Structures are given as structure tokens and as C-alpha cells.
Amino acid sequence: MKRGKFDSLISVSRIRSIQILMGFLFLYLVLMSLEIPLVLRNGLGLETPEPGSTISINTLPIRSPDASEYFVKENPVFNFQERKKEQFKKVSGLTFDEIAFDSVSKDDFSELHTTVRDAFVMGKKILEEIESGNVKAELQNRTQNRTESCPSSVSLSGVEMQKKGKLMVIPCGLTLGSHITVVARPQWAHPERDPKIGLLREGDETLMVSQFMMELQGLRVVDGEDPPKILHFNPRIKGDWSGRPVIEQNTCYRMQWGSALRCEGWKSNADEETVDGQVKCEKWIRDDDDRTEESKATWWLKRLIGRTRKVTVDWPYPFVEGKLFVLTLSAGLEGYHINVDGRHITSFPYRPGFTLEDATGLYINGNIDVHSILAASLPTTHPSFAPQQHLEMLTKWQAPPLHDGPVELFIGILSAGNHFSERMAVRKSWMQYKSIKSSEYIARFFVAMHRRKEINVELMKEAEFFGDIVIVPYMDHYDLVVLKTIAICEYGVRTVAAKYIMKCDDDTFVRVDAVMKEVKKVHRGRSLYIGNINYYHIPLRHGKWAVTYEEWPEEEYPPYANGPGYVMSSDIANSIVTDFEKHRLRLFKMEDVSMGMWVERFNSSKQVEYVHSLKFCQFGCIDDYYTAHYQSPRQMICLWDKLQLKGKPRCCNMR
């Protein structure tokens, strides 16, 4: 009887314990149901907003032990220094201290920092040569031979090319539709013992090699280095590590190779990106290709249901030892196309940082006997005279002078030296806003030095006349675009003393009034970062935009606004410039990711309000846009005309 009472007491206590646990569990589920949607919306950014909406994210954590630091202080973050009236500052004040850099341990800097140093040294040298007048005098001597300097075609025999160091000069580069035809014969394989060319397999005494390379080369950037390889085309008939004939293609700039494209006899996958509708690699017969014959039963079944049999033709590897071939390299919209003996073999997409006019030489070397080369459909206008077709040297397009009053917004526009038509389209479109013409807002193009002397001379003339170009004194390259962004910050803070700084590209149309309306929604005095913001993006480790672990070891990027257009407060810009001058700024080749990284660093000491809007278009244009990207010069004018005539932001579809 006592045992029964004791058991009943235990069972009651168990029931009560279970009830208490169930209560806690219910309370936990209620709290989680309220918390998770909030986290997903604000923290992870998983909720996709409507195109017309904006999201203000001011909940990013501030890494500070003092909880009071989490909140924004009411003290103004903008400290404006008095400045003298400055009509126009043609050269950026951004500098790179070579002596300080050389005195610090190189372990503290990335390889990109060294590239930055070299680019500044080369750019400074070019700028000094232009300002001395030496380059202008040299180019004036060429003006008598304008037509001769840019022939529509160039041809060489094999003997002539051998005498010229296996290099054919293409005076004014290539243009859309240009093509180069090479008639040559691969040599018979020979024993090769150089480990740089071929590695011996186990058990082999010698390695038989027959391969050659054909390269489109650009102008040498730095003395002592190989010229950039805009296209490296390398057929390996024998001697590849795979033991089979292959074709390898790549690019190389400043001794740094890109990701190779290898064609090994298999046709590119159907879901892989094409180049002007052509596959990157065509199929050829391989010794390990299992070409199983279709059974008769399957063939009859397909006939009964009316399915026609697809006829395929298998071609051999296009190059054979001792056999003459005719190769044609043509320049398309999206890349280079190579045909051999009338059949398409491979297509190589254009790599960022290179343009068709950069290809000023064709170099052929290796186990090959060249018979003749013909380059045709070449540009007949030299780049030094091309600006005359695009620039309208009228005073109404000149930038107004800076005034002594406060500047609300400074817009820095990234541009390349040879983008004459793009800059002219911007001047004739959104730079005609009254707020810009009255100098309430200021807009300037930021351009680095070009590899062509002619373009630099014309650029300086353009800058002198229009008064809206700031020269950043380094040698331009795609991986160093981030330097122009730093220069924009420096100019906006120290020359213009603007409250807000915007960065955009020269193919971006900016609705200035709409952008400022978005800026003014943020409480005055807060640090802000506005744009089309990406969260938790993962670096691509393969493909065109591949990033190595050495370049970016982290598995995620910080939150960053897409590069075509974003706005920041001047305190953020000022901290970026200060850190850069003291060599404390981490540099990364992707400009927009770099800005996100710097803003995140600033956010660790002072809260930044992140504002996301899809109306800062990353690709193309949407109605009621704030910025529209990838707009051609014609589209820029069209967008401006629609704003003026209809008063509504509508897109233009023609190119």
C-alpha cells in the first residue's frame, strides 16, 4: 500500500515536470515564430522587395563592447573644412608613397598592392611626358601620314615575318569584323627534354613534341616585361600532359595568366555559355570515344514514330604534322572565333580589361612553318583622330565652375581613356540637370592613363576644354578600377567637400533628383550606404569572374552595393582615403566588393545605415529606375529625351 502511494507521487511529479517542459517548449516556439521572419527580412535579406520599394537596414551589428555605441549620436558626422574657390582640378590628389611602401615588410601587402605601385610609377612617368610636350611633338610628326598609318589590310610572307622576329604589327589594332588568315604547316614531332615544355611520363626516355602558339599581343606596359597576351592560342598536336592532342587558350597580363580554356575533343555542354552563338569547343575524333552504333530495333522504332535520325559528321583534330592548313581568326561581338580549313573549331570570349584596338601585334612561334599571313577589315582611323567623330566642342557642354558654397552631392563617373562617345553622351543627357548646371551637385569623370600615347594626348585636350575630367595618374587596367573609386572619394572629400558622394560608370544613366530624394529619406547626420545591395554572396572560384583563395580567402563577401551606382556619406569616403594613404586599406580587384568591405570596416566603429533598392539597376533598365546600366550613347540620349518630354522615367530598348 505504501509502495502504491509512493509510485503515485512519482507519477504526479513526472506529469508536472512534463507539463513544465511543454510550457517552456510552447513559449520557445512562440518566440521563434515572431523572431525568425524578422531575422529573415532584416538580417538575411531573403525577402525580395517590389521593384519600387526600398529597404533600410540599420540593424547591422556594431562590434563595440559599449552598448551605447550601437546607437547613432546626434552630433553631425560631416565636418566641412573651409576651402578656397577652385575652378578646376585636372589631376587627382590621390598619391602613392613609394618610399613608405618600400620601407614596409612586403608580408603586410597583397600582390595587388605591388601592382598598384607599378601602375602609379608608370602612370606618373607618362603624365610627365605629356605635360612636357614631348609626346605631343612626337605625334604631330605623324599627322602627315594619317591614312598610311592605318591601312585596311596588312600582309606578310613567312620569310618576311621571320625577319621581323616572328611578329606582324597591326598598326591600329582590330575592330569588329576584323579577321586574320594564317597559312602554315605544323612541323614533325621532335624529342623534347625541356621540362617547361613537356614532362616525361614514367618509363619514357624522351617526349615527342609538336606544338605551336599564335598570340594577339598588346603594347608593353612596363619595360622589362612581356607584352600582354590578349589571346594565347596554343594547339598541342603532341606533347600535352594528357597524352592527347588539345587546344589551349588563355590571356596574360603583367606576367599573370588567367584561367585556361582547354578544348580536348569534346563538344562544349549545351548549357554552357556560347560566344556569338558558337560553342567554345567543337568535337573531334578521339581514340577513347565510345561511338556505339544505334541498334536496328531502335532505328526502326524511331522511324515508326516519325522521328528523323540526326546525321552527325565526326572530324579529326584540325592540325596534322606536315599538312598545310588555313586558319582564320575573326573578331565578333562577344569574342574571337577560329576556323580551320573552313570549319569552326573554337571560340574564346573577350576577357575584361582588353579591347580590340589593344591587339596591335600577331606573334607566331613554335613547331610551325608559316607560309603567309593576311590581316584584313582593319580600322582605317587612328585612335588619335577618332575623338573628332564623337566630341562636340561647344561651350554649352562645358562643366560649370565650382563655387564656395556647400555641395550636397558629388558624382564620380568611372571612365576609360578611349570612351570619348560615352562621356559625350553623359554630358548631353543627365549632366544637364539644373542641379548640376548650377553646381549644387558636381559631376566629374575619373580616367587613368591609357597605354596609347595618342589617346592620352586627346584626353588631356578633352579635359582642358570641358573641365569635367579628373586624371588619376596610374596606368589603367581592369583589376585596378578600385583606384578610381578611391580617387573619387579623395576628390569628393577634399576638393569638393560634398556631404554625399556617389560612384557610377560612364554607361550608367543617373536620375539625380530621384537619387537625392532617396538619400534625404535617411535621418540627417547618419552615415549611409545606398544602392542595390547584395548579401551573403559567395566568390566564384571558376569561370570568367573567378577569384582565387589567395585573392579572397573568405567564403563570403561582405554586404556590398552593385558597382554601376551607389551613394555613401562623406565620413565613410574620408576614412577610405585616410586608410589608403597610410597603407591600411585592404585592396581587392572587384571594386564594388572592395567598397562593401571598407564600409563594413567603418561600420565596426560607427553605425552605417544600409539602404537597398532594386531601382539602382545592375543590368539594363526598369521603369521608374534610379539608375540604368549598360546604356549605349544612343540610349543615354533617348532616356534623357523621355524624361524631358514625358516627365516619366521610361526605358529605351534600341542600342
Residue pairs with C-beta under 8 A, 6 or more apart in sequence:
40 46
40 47
41 47
42 57
42 59
43 59
44 535
44 536
45 55
45 57
45 533
45 535
45 536
45 612
49 55
49 612
49 613
49 614
51 614
51 615
51 622
51 624
52 615
52 624
53 613
53 614
54 518
54 521
54 611
54 612
54 613
54 615
55 611
55 612
55 613
56 521
56 522
56 609
56 610
56 611
57 533
57 609
57 610
57 611
57 612
58 526
58 607
58 609
58 610
60 559
60 603
60 607
60 608
60 610
62 69
62 70
62 603
62 604
62 605
62 606
62 607
63 604
64 70
64 604
64 605
70 607
71 607
72 523
72 525
72 526
72 527
72 607
74 525
75 525
76 525
77 525
77 526
77 527
77 569
77 571
77 606
78 499
78 525
78 569
78 570
78 571
80 406
80 497
81 497
83 404
83 495
83 497
85 402
85 403
85 404
86 402
86 495
87 401
87 402
87 467
88 399
88 401
88 402
88 467
89 470
89 491
89 495
90 463
90 464
90 469
90 470
90 471
91 127
91 470
91 471
91 473
92 446
92 470
92 471
92 472
92 473
92 487
92 490
92 491
93 490
93 491
93 494
93 495
94 472
94 473
94 483
94 486
94 487
94 490
94 577
94 580
95 581
96 116
96 117
96 120
96 474
97 581
97 583
98 117
98 120
98 121
100 583
101 109
101 113
101 117
101 583
104 583
106 114
108 583
109 583
110 551
110 586
110 587
111 550
112 479
112 480
112 551
112 587
112 588
112 589
113 583
113 587
115 254
115 477
115 479
115 480
116 474
116 480
116 483
116 587
118 222
118 254
118 475
119 448
119 474
119 475
119 477
119 480
119 483
120 473
120 474
122 221
122 222
122 449
122 474
122 475
123 448
123 449
123 472
123 473
123 474
123 475
123 476
124 473
124 474
126 449
126 453
126 456
126 475
127 449
127 471
127 473
129 135
130 136
130 453
130 456
130 457
130 460
135 453
135 456
135 457
136 457
138 453
139 384
139 453
139 454
139 457
142 149
146 382
146 385
147 380
149 171
149 172
149 382
150 171
150 172
150 378
150 379
150 380
150 381
150 382
151 171
151 378
151 380
152 376
152 377
152 378
152 380
153 374
153 375
153 376
153 377
153 378
154 168
154 169
154 170
154 171
154 374
154 375
154 378
155 372
155 373
155 374
155 375
156 164
156 168
156 372
156 373
157 371
157 372
158 184
158 369
158 370
158 371
158 372
158 373
161 167
161 168
161 364
161 370
161 373
162 370
166 363
166 364
166 365
167 217
167 361
167 362
167 363
168 361
168 362
168 363
168 373
168 375
169 360
169 361
170 359
170 360
170 361
170 362
170 375
170 378
171 360
171 378
171 382
172 357
172 360
172 378
172 379
172 380
172 381
172 382
172 383
173 355
173 356
173 357
173 358
173 359
173 360
173 378
173 379
173 383
174 216
174 331
174 356
174 357
174 359
174 378
174 379
175 331
175 356
175 357
175 377
175 378
175 379
176 331
176 332
176 333
176 356
177 330
177 331
177 377
178 330
178 331
178 356
178 375
178 376
178 377
178 378
178 379
179 328
179 329
179 330
179 331
179 375
179 376
179 377
180 328
180 329
180 330
180 362
180 373
180 374
180 375
180 376
181 326
181 327
181 328
181 329
181 373
181 374
181 375
181 376
182 214
182 326
182 327
182 328
182 329
182 364
182 370
182 372
182 373
183 324
183 325
183 326
183 327
183 370
183 371
183 372
183 373
184 212
184 324
184 325
184 327
184 364
184 368
184 369
184 370
184 371
185 322
185 323
185 324
185 325
185 368
185 369
185 371
186 210
186 212
186 235
186 237
186 319
186 320
186 321
186 322
186 323
186 325
186 367
186 368
187 210
187 321
187 322
187 367
187 368
187 369
188 210
188 321
188 322
189 208
189 209
189 210
189 237
189 238
189 239
189 321
189 367
190 208
190 209
190 210
190 367
191 206
191 207
191 208
191 209
192 198
192 206
192 207
192 208
192 209
192 239
193 206
193 207
197 209
197 211
197 239
198 207
198 209
198 239
198 240
198 241
199 207
199 241
200 206
200 207
201 207
201 243
207 239
208 238
208 239
209 238
209 239
209 367
210 237
210 238
210 239
210 321
210 367
211 234
211 235
211 236
211 237
211 238
211 239
211 240
211 366
211 367
212 234
212 235
212 364
212 365
212 366
212 367
212 368
213 232
213 233
213 234
213 363
213 364
213 365
213 366
214 233
214 234
214 327
214 329
214 362
214 363
214 364
215 229
215 230
215 231
215 232
215 233
215 362
215 363
215 364
216 229
216 230
216 231
216 329
216 336
216 359
216 361
216 362
217 227
217 228
217 229
217 230
217 359
217 360
217 361
217 362
217 363
218 227
218 228
218 229
218 230
218 354
218 358
218 359
218 360
218 361
218 451
219 227
219 228
219 358
219 360
219 451
219 452
220 226
220 227
220 228
221 227
221 228
221 254
221 451
221 475
221 477
222 254
225 254
225 255
226 252
226 255
227 361
228 251
228 252
228 253
228 254
228 354
228 358
229 250
229 251
229 252
229 253
230 251
230 351
230 354
230 358
230 359
231 249
231 251
231 329
231 336
231 348
231 359
232 248
232 249
232 250
232 251
232 252
233 247
233 249
233 329
233 338
233 348
234 247
234 248
234 249
234 250
235 245
235 246
235 247
235 318
235 319
236 245
236 246
236 247
236 248
237 245
237 317
237 319
237 320
237 321
238 245
238 321
240 246
242 264
244 264
244 265
244 286
244 287
245 265
245 317
245 319
246 262
246 263
246 264
246 265
247 262
247 263
247 281
247 345
247 346
248 260
248 261
248 262
248 263
249 260
249 261
249 262
249 263
249 346
249 348
250 257
250 258
250 259
250 260
250 261
251 257
251 258
251 351
251 354
252 258
253 353
253 354
253 477
254 477
258 351
259 542
259 543
259 544
259 546
261 280
261 281
261 346
261 348
263 280
263 281
263 282
263 345
263 346
264 281
264 286
265 283
265 284
265 285
265 286
265 289
265 317
266 281
266 283
266 286
267 279
267 281
267 282
267 283
268 274
268 279
268 280
268 281
272 279
272 280
273 280
273 349
274 280
274 347
275 332
275 334
275 335
275 337
275 347
275 348
275 349
276 332
276 333
276 334
276 335
276 337
276 347
278 337
278 344
278 347
279 347
280 346
280 347
280 348
280 349
281 346
282 315
282 343
282 344
282 345
282 346
283 314
283 315
284 314
284 315
284 316
284 317
284 318
285 314
285 315
285 316
285 317
289 314
291 314
294 309
299 309
302 308
302 309
315 343
318 325
318 340
318 341
318 343
318 345
319 325
319 340
324 371
325 340
325 341
326 340
326 341
326 342
327 338
327 339
327 340
328 338
328 339
328 340
329 336
329 337
329 338
330 336
330 337
330 339
331 356
332 347
334 349
334 350
335 347
335 348
335 349
335 350
336 347
336 348
336 350
337 344
337 346
337 347
338 344
338 345
338 346
338 347
338 348
339 345
349 544
351 544
352 478
352 544
353 477
353 478
353 479
355 418
357 379
357 383
357 418
357 452
358 451
362 373
362 375
364 370
364 373
381 389
382 454
383 418
383 452
383 454
383 455
383 458
384 452
384 454
384 455
384 457
384 458
386 418
386 420
387 420
387 458
387 462
389 421
390 420
390 421
390 424
391 420
391 424
391 462
392 424
392 428
393 465
397 424
397 427
397 428
397 466
398 465
398 466
398 467
398 468
399 431
399 443
399 444
399 466
399 467
399 468
400 436
400 437
400 438
400 439
401 439
401 467
402 439
402 442
402 495
402 496
403 439
406 497
406 499
407 439
407 440
407 441
407 442
407 496
407 497
407 498
407 499
408 440
408 441
408 498
408 499
408 500
408 516
409 435
409 440
409 441
409 442
409 498
409 499
409 500
409 501
409 502
409 512
409 515
409 516
409 519
409 567
410 441
410 442
410 443
410 444
410 488
410 491
410 492
410 496
410 498
410 500
410 501
410 502
411 441
411 442
411 443
411 444
411 501
411 502
411 503
411 504
411 510
411 512
412 443
412 444
412 446
412 484
412 485
412 487
412 488
412 489
412 491
412 492
412 501
412 502
412 503
412 504
413 423
413 426
413 443
413 444
413 445
413 446
413 504
413 505
413 506
413 508
414 446
414 481
414 484
414 485
414 488
414 503
414 504
414 505
414 506
415 422
415 423
415 445
415 446
415 447
415 469
415 505
415 506
416 447
416 448
416 450
416 476
416 506
417 447
417 448
417 449
417 450
417 452
417 455
417 456
417 459
417 476
418 450
418 452
418 455
419 506
420 458
420 462
421 633
422 506
422 507
422 633
423 445
423 462
423 469
423 506
424 633
425 632
425 633
425 634
425 636
425 637
426 443
426 445
426 506
426 636
427 466
427 468
428 636
428 637
428 640
429 509
429 636
429 637
429 639
429 640
430 436
430 509
430 510
430 511
430 512
430 636
430 639
430 640
431 443
431 468
432 640
433 441
433 512
433 513
435 441
435 512
435 513
435 516
436 442
436 443
436 512
441 512
441 516
442 496
442 498
443 468
444 468
444 469
444 470
444 491
445 468
445 469
445 470
445 506
446 469
446 470
446 472
446 484
446 487
446 488
446 491
447 459
447 463
447 469
447 470
447 471
447 472
447 476
447 484
448 471
448 472
448 473
448 474
448 475
448 476
448 480
448 483
448 484
449 456
449 471
449 473
449 474
449 475
449 476
450 456
450 459
450 476
451 475
451 476
459 469
459 471
460 471
462 469
463 469
463 470
463 471
470 487
470 491
472 483
472 484
472 487
474 480
474 483
478 589
479 589
480 589
481 591
482 587
482 588
482 589
482 590
482 591
482 594
484 591
485 503
485 591
485 594
485 595
486 576
486 577
486 580
486 585
488 501
488 503
488 573
489 501
489 573
489 574
489 576
489 577
490 573
490 577
492 498
492 501
492 570
492 573
493 501
493 570
493 573
493 574
493 577
494 577
497 570
498 570
499 569
499 570
500 516
500 519
500 528
500 567
500 568
500 569
500 570
501 567
501 568
501 569
501 570
501 573
502 510
502 515
502 565
502 566
502 567
502 568
503 563
503 565
503 566
503 595
504 510
504 564
504 565
504 627
505 563
505 564
505 565
505 629
507 564
507 629
507 630
507 631
507 632
507 636
508 564
508 565
508 627
508 628
508 629
508 631
509 621
509 625
509 627
509 628
509 631
509 635
509 636
509 639
509 640
510 565
510 626
510 627
511 625
511 626
511 627
511 643
511 649
514 615
514 626
514 649
515 530
515 565
515 567
515 626
515 627
518 530
518 567
518 611
518 613
518 626
519 528
519 530
519 567
521 611
522 528
522 530
522 609
522 611
523 609
526 569
526 607
526 609
527 569
527 571
527 572
527 602
527 603
527 606
527 607
527 608
527 609
528 567
528 568
528 569
528 608
528 609
528 610
528 611
529 561
529 566
529 567
529 568
529 569
529 572
529 599
529 608
529 609
529 610
529 611
530 561
530 566
530 567
530 568
530 610
530 611
530 613
530 616
531 561
531 562
531 565
531 566
531 567
531 611
531 612
531 613
531 616
532 561
532 562
532 565
532 566
532 612
532 613
532 614
532 615
532 616
532 617
532 618
533 559
533 560
533 561
533 562
533 610
533 611
533 612
534 557
534 559
534 560
534 561
534 562
534 596
535 559
536 556
536 557
537 556
537 557
537 560
538 555
538 556
538 557
539 547
539 552
539 554
539 555
539 556
539 557
540 546
540 547
541 547
541 548
541 549
547 589
547 590
551 588
551 589
552 588
557 593
557 596
557 597
558 593
558 596
558 597
558 599
558 600
559 596
559 599
559 600
559 610
560 592
560 593
560 595
560 596
560 597
560 599
561 592
561 595
561 596
561 616
562 592
562 616
562 618
563 591
563 592
564 616
564 617
564 618
564 627
564 629
565 616
565 626
565 627
565 629
566 592
566 595
566 616
568 595
568 599
571 602
571 606
572 598
572 599
572 602
572 608
575 598
575 602
576 585
576 598
579 585
579 598
585 598
586 594
586 597
586 598
587 594
588 594
588 597
599 608
602 608
613 626
614 622
615 622
615 624
615 625
615 626
615 627
616 626
616 627
617 625
617 626
617 627
617 628
617 629
618 629
619 629
619 630
620 628
620 629
620 630
620 651
621 628
621 629
621 631
621 639
621 651
621 652
622 628
622 651
623 649
623 650
623 651
624 648
624 649
625 649
625 651
628 635
628 639
628 651
631 639
631 652
632 655
634 652
634 654
634 655
635 652
635 654
635 655
638 652
638 654
639 649
639 650
639 651
639 652
642 648
642 649
642 650
642 652
643 649
